[in-house]
Amino acid sequence: MLALAWANLTHHKLRTALSALAVGIGIMLMLVSRGLADGSLAEVNQRMQSVNAELVILPAQDNIIFTNGAPFRASHERRLLTLSDAHGPLATAVIPVFFGQVQMGGQQQRLFGVDPAQMPLFLASYRVVAGELFDRASAFADRVRAGATAPASMSDPAYAAYIADGLELVIDERLQRVGNYQLGDQVQIMGQVFRIVGIIETGVAGRVFAPLQTLREIVVAGEPTASMYFVKLRPGLDAAATADRFQSEFAADVRVELKSEYGHLLRASFASVSLYLNASSGVALAACFLFILLTMYTMVIERTREIGILKSLGVTRLGLVRLSVHEALLISLGGVAIGLALAYGVRALLAVIKPLLTVDFGGDDWLIAVLVGVAGGTLSALYPGYRAARLDPAVALSRE
Amino acid sequence: MNDALMIDVAGLHHAYTHGAVVEPVLHGLQLQVRRGEFVVIMGPSGCGKTTLLNVLGLMLTPTQAERLCIAGRDTRGLSDADRTALRRAALGFVFQRFNLLPTLNVRGNVGLPLRLRGAVADGQVDRLIERVGLSAYAHKKPAYLSVGQQQRVAIARAVVGAPALLLADEPTGNLDSANASAILELLSELHREQGQTVVMITHNEQLAIKADRVLHMRDGCFVD
């Protein structure tokens, strides 16, 4: 029956190719949207894991993907630093991060505002490949820590002189390569001109770093606020138990999580977007399989006489359904192969035109593509197969 | 049930229903065909020959039959699956319009009944193709064959599984006289060689001379 199905399909090459292409486009859409989501989330999580800390402190109600602004105040940082047990403070370092946005490398980037003095905790084992981890910004941060204050008005000429040392950026190699940035290049951020002073290996938490004190000055007039904290614990402490201890110290609007859980939090925050992506892919795939159903149904209508011949030769009703399913499965599996090829092609294309996007195809994506193809092909063949099976052989043979 | 009979039919009625209109076609037919017999049924168009052949071929369930034994089995009350199985195992068809599958080549068409039975062809498909003189066309699809060649392929397909009963519905109806004679010769040779029971419908009196028996139909009945 498989040979007969194959013969039927190759007899209508163009129709078969178009049907397989339709399935392929649906599979490609599904794989690329999943791959983009998975790749981006995995990359962000992997980069966050590089920070030398065990806990993350996040605003409880916020979607962590879109965490911006600075909901945490100085009092939060003080409590994180002072919470102790009999052996002393639980945290050896509290690392505030102030998030902003910057347009670099052809797309929006999350700007990590970090204290220059704490940059080594972000760098961990990654190297500085050019320039340095901030230059004059370190001195600017020191002045702010020592109590220096900015002139009241940003239009005051003294303000520009005050903040000038803090207008520095450190970027990673991937962004440097994509944007063809060089040390000393200037980037406009929130009305100020920043200068690239360092390039670090790809893999650190952010692609773009600016001094925490500078962002605070520009956005919240120097208030010591933060978007989130990383907390490095005293060696020997149980991270999960300590996270619970921290959590009990804060109100419900603060969320204390293990850094190792950040990936799950990302996925949870992305759930609604995933739902939308899956729904879109599902609709696209349903349309593709309706195309197959229509193709198979048309074939049944066109081949009424052939179905009569097969029945006269002793093909059972189930055999005709199987024939229809085999044909649809061959189209679907061909579509899966085309879809995989297209998906890898799109990934290669994105690597050229949007190199900062990460498309990740896992082994389960292949499996899902095949399962979707098999299930969709089978379902879309059942009704046409049923129609074929119900045909009366004598009537079918009398059709023109 | 008489084992010497390939076909044993009595009180066979059939009527087609088109909405509220009932059109009787077969009127209490009685037919007995011995195993190995070559029977020709003749009659004008619309007299019910093809309907009778469809009933004998288990492709049409008659409105009423007192007895309907085909290949030694009472087929009344058989399920669709059982009728299909009996058709696959014991019957072969040759149609006026050949009814070859256009998607398969000559070898594929001839070998299909064996494949459907799950049988191994074991060279018999090629031998039969050679027997009907189409070895050179074994890889051709029907569209590339003449009508005479297509009917020879159809005959090869009908007999490849050595069915006990071969039903032929005007097999020469679409052929010129030369091809018609060749096809009839082929059918009678195969009948002699394989000993199958053959029931053939034809309009052509001259073609009936090869038959053991000629039956005439008119208005849904056999006539003397």
Interface residues (C-beta under 8 A of the other chain):
Chain A: A3 L4 A7 N8 T10 H11 R305 E306 G308 I309 L310 K311 S312 L313 G314 V315 T316 R317 G319 D392 P393 A394 L397
Chain B: N54 G57 M59 L60 D80 A81 T84 A85 R87 R88 A89 L91 F93 F95 N99 L100 L101 P102 T103 L104 G108 L112 P113 R115 L116 R117 R157
